[in-house]
Amino acid sequence: VCLLCRRAEADPNICGETRERFGLCAHVFCLLFASLLHQQEDDRVGLGGFLPKEVLLAVKRAAQKRCCVCGQTGATITCCDTDCDLGFHLPCAKEGGCVTQFIPPYRAFCPAHSPEQAVEATPEPDTKCLICMEPVEDRKTYSTMVCPACKTTWFHRDCIQNQAIHSGFSIFCCPHCQNEYRFLVEMLTMGIRIPRRGPSWEEDGAYEQLYERHSHCDASECLCPGGREEAEEEGPWELLLCRSCAAEGTHRCCSGLRNRMTSWECDSC
């Protein structure tokens, strides 16, 4: 169970992975957002850079502080507004309309002081979220957001958060106008977490095969002494790929192709 949010199970896309050391357990982002808890420069020190004694002190401070969302004690995150003392647990943030900015210095805001989109835009009647194609609200709200660049693309907070998790920092952009910088900055400000990595669908080499060049001769009779896998840079045993699909190949000699021919098309294409 995370010492800070008191949840054994929480959305890892929002709370992050758990860190366990010295008999302590806490989510990465619960640590980063906790008020008056500072990370050391070396993240190998303590619990991901947080000293165990300071983590325990943060838990002790929050023991009597109630979450403004769920009402339970142990709220370690306090609103950044200087005149506000409201606190909450990180897993409660979305349910309560709180904004947590997943970039240093990891600022958090209660519903009353959360940033709002400044762009002047109102959705047309029957406007749908461009991601899930379900209706959005009739105005900007915590749950209904708009692209600050094109001002015409509307989406639900949950939908754009899910897209951000899968897209990662490198290709995250407006799903319609493809704006990157303004869109990314706005979403970070509004509390959307964008992982600093490439898209999830490229992890673990899932699509490595798509980047492999076809590498053998598919002629009905391969004449190359070295076999179908043999290929030279030029001459009769140069391997040419189909100019249309690139999924089949042939040695020049095996398909009777002259040296001056620079392209070839397979029978299927």
Disulfide bonds with the S-S distance in Angstrom:
none
